[in-house]
Amino acid sequence: MPNYYFAVASQNFLLYEEPIEEILRERTDYYKGINKDIDFWLITNPNFINLPQFKSIKAQLINPCAAIISLDGQFIQWLKLRIGFVAIGNFESQLLQSQRS
């Protein structure tokens, strides 16, 4: 089962207060340059945040929230350092794998 890593924060913070569009565009261009498939997604109102193991993270969030999900844990760690005010974590999901195919 694939392991997904995430950075989550309020939609307002991720979409309007931080240059997330620029960050993701640069990452996409980098991936194209090295011929690598995109392994990250920006999702608004992510359902996974309602899982019991993320109860403490959800309690810290201002609704609505948004998340960047990736198969690359180092990318999510870098995002945490780059934009700061996000919660990070990871989860396994077969469901996401089947939706991506």
CNS distance restraints for C-alpha pairs under 8 A (distance, minus, plus):
assign (resid   1 and name CA) (resid  92 and name CA) 6.12 0.50 0.50
assign (resid   1 and name CA) (resid  93 and name CA) 6.13 0.50 0.50
assign (resid   1 and name CA) (resid  94 and name CA) 5.46 0.50 0.50
assign (resid   1 and name CA) (resid  97 and name CA) 7.97 0.50 0.50
assign (resid   2 and name CA) (resid  71 and name CA) 7.78 0.50 0.50
assign (resid   2 and name CA) (resid  92 and name CA) 5.57 0.50 0.50
assign (resid   2 and name CA) (resid  93 and name CA) 6.09 0.50 0.50
assign (resid   2 and name CA) (resid  94 and name CA) 6.66 0.50 0.50
assign (resid   2 and name CA) (resid  97 and name CA) 6.96 0.50 0.50
assign (resid   3 and name CA) (resid  71 and name CA) 6.50 0.50 0.50
assign (resid   3 and name CA) (resid  90 and name CA) 6.79 0.50 0.50
assign (resid   3 and name CA) (resid  91 and name CA) 5.69 0.50 0.50
assign (resid   3 and name CA) (resid  92 and name CA) 4.44 0.50 0.50
assign (resid   3 and name CA) (resid  93 and name CA) 6.82 0.50 0.50
assign (resid   4 and name CA) (resid  69 and name CA) 6.45 0.50 0.50
assign (resid   4 and name CA) (resid  70 and name CA) 5.67 0.50 0.50
assign (resid   4 and name CA) (resid  71 and name CA) 5.02 0.50 0.50
assign (resid   4 and name CA) (resid  72 and name CA) 7.62 0.50 0.50
assign (resid   4 and name CA) (resid  73 and name CA) 7.74 0.50 0.50
assign (resid   4 and name CA) (resid  90 and name CA) 5.43 0.50 0.50
assign (resid   4 and name CA) (resid  91 and name CA) 5.40 0.50 0.50
assign (resid   4 and name CA) (resid  92 and name CA) 5.95 0.50 0.50
assign (resid   4 and name CA) (resid  93 and name CA) 7.42 0.50 0.50
assign (resid   5 and name CA) (resid  69 and name CA) 5.62 0.50 0.50
assign (resid   5 and name CA) (resid  70 and name CA) 5.26 0.50 0.50
assign (resid   5 and name CA) (resid  71 and name CA) 6.06 0.50 0.50
assign (resid   5 and name CA) (resid  72 and name CA) 6.78 0.50 0.50
assign (resid   5 and name CA) (resid  73 and name CA) 5.52 0.50 0.50
assign (resid   5 and name CA) (resid  76 and name CA) 6.53 0.50 0.50
assign (resid   5 and name CA) (resid  88 and name CA) 7.37 0.50 0.50
assign (resid   5 and name CA) (resid  89 and name CA) 5.79 0.50 0.50
assign (resid   5 and name CA) (resid  90 and name CA) 4.19 0.50 0.50
assign (resid   5 and name CA) (resid  91 and name CA) 6.61 0.50 0.50
assign (resid   6 and name CA) (resid  67 and name CA) 6.42 0.50 0.50
assign (resid   6 and name CA) (resid  68 and name CA) 5.50 0.50 0.50
assign (resid   6 and name CA) (resid  69 and name CA) 4.38 0.50 0.50
assign (resid   6 and name CA) (resid  70 and name CA) 6.26 0.50 0.50
assign (resid   6 and name CA) (resid  76 and name CA) 6.20 0.50 0.50
assign (resid   6 and name CA) (resid  88 and name CA) 5.42 0.50 0.50
assign (resid   6 and name CA) (resid  89 and name CA) 5.50 0.50 0.50
assign (resid   6 and name CA) (resid  90 and name CA) 5.91 0.50 0.50
assign (resid   7 and name CA) (resid  67 and name CA) 5.50 0.50 0.50
assign (resid   7 and name CA) (resid  68 and name CA) 5.32 0.50 0.50
assign (resid   7 and name CA) (resid  69 and name CA) 6.70 0.50 0.50
assign (resid   7 and name CA) (resid  76 and name CA) 6.19 0.50 0.50
assign (resid   7 and name CA) (resid  79 and name CA) 7.41 0.50 0.50
assign (resid   7 and name CA) (resid  80 and name CA) 7.08 0.50 0.50
assign (resid   7 and name CA) (resid  86 and name CA) 5.81 0.50 0.50
assign (resid   7 and name CA) (resid  87 and name CA) 5.53 0.50 0.50
assign (resid   7 and name CA) (resid  88 and name CA) 4.44 0.50 0.50
assign (resid   7 and name CA) (resid  89 and name CA) 6.88 0.50 0.50
assign (resid   8 and name CA) (resid  65 and name CA) 6.96 0.50 0.50
assign (resid   8 and name CA) (resid  66 and name CA) 5.75 0.50 0.50
assign (resid   8 and name CA) (resid  67 and name CA) 4.20 0.50 0.50
assign (resid   8 and name CA) (resid  68 and name CA) 6.51 0.50 0.50
assign (resid   8 and name CA) (resid  86 and name CA) 5.40 0.50 0.50
assign (resid   8 and name CA) (resid  87 and name CA) 5.30 0.50 0.50
assign (resid   8 and name CA) (resid  88 and name CA) 6.36 0.50 0.50
assign (resid   9 and name CA) (resid  13 and name CA) 6.60 0.50 0.50
assign (resid   9 and name CA) (resid  14 and name CA) 6.34 0.50 0.50
assign (resid   9 and name CA) (resid  61 and name CA) 6.23 0.50 0.50
assign (resid   9 and name CA) (resid  62 and name CA) 7.55 0.50 0.50
assign (resid   9 and name CA) (resid  65 and name CA) 5.57 0.50 0.50
assign (resid   9 and name CA) (resid  66 and name CA) 5.81 0.50 0.50
assign (resid   9 and name CA) (resid  67 and name CA) 6.54 0.50 0.50
assign (resid   9 and name CA) (resid  85 and name CA) 7.25 0.50 0.50
assign (resid   9 and name CA) (resid  86 and name CA) 5.05 0.50 0.50
assign (resid   9 and name CA) (resid  87 and name CA) 6.52 0.50 0.50
assign (resid  10 and name CA) (resid  14 and name CA) 6.31 0.50 0.50
assign (resid  10 and name CA) (resid  61 and name CA) 6.12 0.50 0.50
assign (resid  10 and name CA) (resid  62 and name CA) 5.32 0.50 0.50
assign (resid  10 and name CA) (resid  63 and name CA) 6.15 0.50 0.50
assign (resid  10 and name CA) (resid  64 and name CA) 5.97 0.50 0.50
assign (resid  10 and name CA) (resid  65 and name CA) 4.06 0.50 0.50
assign (resid  10 and name CA) (resid  66 and name CA) 5.87 0.50 0.50
assign (resid  11 and name CA) (resid  15 and name CA) 5.59 0.50 0.50
assign (resid  11 and name CA) (resid  16 and name CA) 7.68 0.50 0.50
assign (resid  11 and name CA) (resid  44 and name CA) 7.04 0.50 0.50
assign (resid  11 and name CA) (resid  63 and name CA) 7.55 0.50 0.50
assign (resid  11 and name CA) (resid  64 and name CA) 5.84 0.50 0.50
assign (resid  11 and name CA) (resid  65 and name CA) 4.56 0.50 0.50
assign (resid  11 and name CA) (resid  66 and name CA) 4.86 0.50 0.50
assign (resid  12 and name CA) (resid  16 and name CA) 5.36 0.50 0.50
assign (resid  12 and name CA) (resid  17 and name CA) 6.58 0.50 0.50
assign (resid  12 and name CA) (resid  65 and name CA) 7.84 0.50 0.50
assign (resid  13 and name CA) (resid  17 and name CA) 4.76 0.50 0.50
assign (resid  13 and name CA) (resid  18 and name CA) 6.22 0.50 0.50
assign (resid  14 and name CA) (resid  18 and name CA) 5.54 0.50 0.50
assign (resid  14 and name CA) (resid  19 and name CA) 7.81 0.50 0.50
assign (resid  14 and name CA) (resid  20 and name CA) 6.31 0.50 0.50
assign (resid  14 and name CA) (resid  66 and name CA) 6.87 0.50 0.50
assign (resid  15 and name CA) (resid  19 and name CA) 7.58 0.50 0.50
assign (resid  15 and name CA) (resid  20 and name CA) 6.45 0.50 0.50
assign (resid  15 and name CA) (resid  21 and name CA) 7.58 0.50 0.50
assign (resid  18 and name CA) (resid  83 and name CA) 7.00 0.50 0.50
assign (resid  19 and name CA) (resid  23 and name CA) 6.33 0.50 0.50
assign (resid  20 and name CA) (resid  24 and name CA) 6.05 0.50 0.50
assign (resid  21 and name CA) (resid  25 and name CA) 5.99 0.50 0.50
assign (resid  22 and name CA) (resid  26 and name CA) 6.08 0.50 0.50
assign (resid  23 and name CA) (resid  27 and name CA) 6.24 0.50 0.50
assign (resid  24 and name CA) (resid  28 and name CA) 6.03 0.50 0.50
assign (resid  25 and name CA) (resid  29 and name CA) 6.17 0.50 0.50
assign (resid  26 and name CA) (resid  30 and name CA) 6.10 0.50 0.50
assign (resid  27 and name CA) (resid  31 and name CA) 6.20 0.50 0.50
assign (resid  28 and name CA) (resid  32 and name CA) 6.22 0.50 0.50
assign (resid  28 and name CA) (resid  38 and name CA) 6.88 0.50 0.50
assign (resid  29 and name CA) (resid  33 and name CA) 6.15 0.50 0.50
assign (resid  30 and name CA) (resid  34 and name CA) 6.46 0.50 0.50
assign (resid  31 and name CA) (resid  35 and name CA) 5.86 0.50 0.50
assign (resid  31 and name CA) (resid  36 and name CA) 4.88 0.50 0.50
assign (resid  31 and name CA) (resid  37 and name CA) 6.71 0.50 0.50
assign (resid  31 and name CA) (resid  38 and name CA) 6.77 0.50 0.50
assign (resid  32 and name CA) (resid  36 and name CA) 6.09 0.50 0.50
assign (resid  32 and name CA) (resid  37 and name CA) 7.66 0.50 0.50
assign (resid  39 and name CA) (resid  70 and name CA) 5.49 0.50 0.50
assign (resid  39 and name CA) (resid  71 and name CA) 5.66 0.50 0.50
assign (resid  39 and name CA) (resid  72 and name CA) 7.16 0.50 0.50
assign (resid  40 and name CA) (resid  68 and name CA) 6.74 0.50 0.50
assign (resid  40 and name CA) (resid  69 and name CA) 5.37 0.50 0.50
assign (resid  40 and name CA) (resid  70 and name CA) 4.05 0.50 0.50
assign (resid  40 and name CA) (resid  71 and name CA) 6.65 0.50 0.50
assign (resid  40 and name CA) (resid  72 and name CA) 7.85 0.50 0.50
assign (resid  41 and name CA) (resid  68 and name CA) 5.51 0.50 0.50
assign (resid  41 and name CA) (resid  69 and name CA) 5.26 0.50 0.50
assign (resid  41 and name CA) (resid  70 and name CA) 6.47 0.50 0.50
assign (resid  42 and name CA) (resid  66 and name CA) 7.22 0.50 0.50
assign (resid  42 and name CA) (resid  67 and name CA) 5.78 0.50 0.50
assign (resid  42 and name CA) (resid  68 and name CA) 4.50 0.50 0.50
assign (resid  42 and name CA) (resid  69 and name CA) 6.51 0.50 0.50
assign (resid  43 and name CA) (resid  66 and name CA) 5.60 0.50 0.50
assign (resid  43 and name CA) (resid  67 and name CA) 5.25 0.50 0.50
assign (resid  43 and name CA) (resid  68 and name CA) 6.25 0.50 0.50
assign (resid  43 and name CA) (resid  69 and name CA) 7.56 0.50 0.50
assign (resid  44 and name CA) (resid  64 and name CA) 7.74 0.50 0.50
assign (resid  44 and name CA) (resid  65 and name CA) 6.19 0.50 0.50
assign (resid  44 and name CA) (resid  66 and name CA) 4.17 0.50 0.50
assign (resid  44 and name CA) (resid  67 and name CA) 6.34 0.50 0.50
assign (resid  45 and name CA) (resid  64 and name CA) 6.12 0.50 0.50
assign (resid  45 and name CA) (resid  65 and name CA) 5.32 0.50 0.50
assign (resid  45 and name CA) (resid  66 and name CA) 5.51 0.50 0.50
assign (resid  45 and name CA) (resid  67 and name CA) 7.73 0.50 0.50
assign (resid  46 and name CA) (resid  65 and name CA) 7.34 0.50 0.50
assign (resid  46 and name CA) (resid  66 and name CA) 6.48 0.50 0.50
assign (resid  46 and name CA) (resid  67 and name CA) 6.63 0.50 0.50
assign (resid  47 and name CA) (resid  51 and name CA) 7.81 0.50 0.50
assign (resid  49 and name CA) (resid  54 and name CA) 5.76 0.50 0.50
assign (resid  49 and name CA) (resid  55 and name CA) 7.55 0.50 0.50
assign (resid  49 and name CA) (resid  57 and name CA) 7.72 0.50 0.50
assign (resid  49 and name CA) (resid  58 and name CA) 6.24 0.50 0.50
assign (resid  50 and name CA) (resid  54 and name CA) 6.65 0.50 0.50
assign (resid  50 and name CA) (resid  55 and name CA) 6.95 0.50 0.50
assign (resid  50 and name CA) (resid  58 and name CA) 7.23 0.50 0.50
assign (resid  51 and name CA) (resid  55 and name CA) 6.98 0.50 0.50
assign (resid  54 and name CA) (resid  58 and name CA) 6.07 0.50 0.50
assign (resid  55 and name CA) (resid  59 and name CA) 6.21 0.50 0.50
assign (resid  56 and name CA) (resid  60 and name CA) 6.71 0.50 0.50
assign (resid  57 and name CA) (resid  61 and name CA) 6.69 0.50 0.50
assign (resid  57 and name CA) (resid  87 and name CA) 6.77 0.50 0.50
assign (resid  61 and name CA) (resid  65 and name CA) 6.88 0.50 0.50
assign (resid  68 and name CA) (resid  76 and name CA) 7.96 0.50 0.50
assign (resid  69 and name CA) (resid  76 and name CA) 7.89 0.50 0.50
assign (resid  70 and name CA) (resid  75 and name CA) 7.51 0.50 0.50
assign (resid  70 and name CA) (resid  76 and name CA) 7.07 0.50 0.50
assign (resid  72 and name CA) (resid  76 and name CA) 6.82 0.50 0.50
assign (resid  73 and name CA) (resid  77 and name CA) 6.28 0.50 0.50
assign (resid  74 and name CA) (resid  78 and name CA) 6.09 0.50 0.50
assign (resid  75 and name CA) (resid  79 and name CA) 6.19 0.50 0.50
assign (resid  76 and name CA) (resid  80 and name CA) 6.26 0.50 0.50
assign (resid  76 and name CA) (resid  88 and name CA) 7.32 0.50 0.50
assign (resid  77 and name CA) (resid  81 and name CA) 6.47 0.50 0.50
assign (resid  77 and name CA) (resid  88 and name CA) 7.81 0.50 0.50
assign (resid  78 and name CA) (resid  82 and name CA) 6.01 0.50 0.50
assign (resid  79 and name CA) (resid  83 and name CA) 5.86 0.50 0.50
assign (resid  79 and name CA) (resid  84 and name CA) 7.44 0.50 0.50
assign (resid  80 and name CA) (resid  84 and name CA) 4.99 0.50 0.50
assign (resid  80 and name CA) (resid  85 and name CA) 7.25 0.50 0.50
assign (resid  80 and name CA) (resid  86 and name CA) 6.24 0.50 0.50
assign (resid  80 and name CA) (resid  87 and name CA) 7.69 0.50 0.50
assign (resid  80 and name CA) (resid  88 and name CA) 7.28 0.50 0.50
assign (resid  93 and name CA) (resid  97 and name CA) 6.75 0.50 0.50
assign (resid  94 and name CA) (resid  98 and name CA) 6.39 0.50 0.50
assign (resid  95 and name CA) (resid  99 and name CA) 6.32 0.50 0.50
assign (resid  96 and name CA) (resid 100 and name CA) 6.18 0.50 0.50
assign (resid  97 and name CA) (resid 101 and name CA) 6.53 0.50 0.50
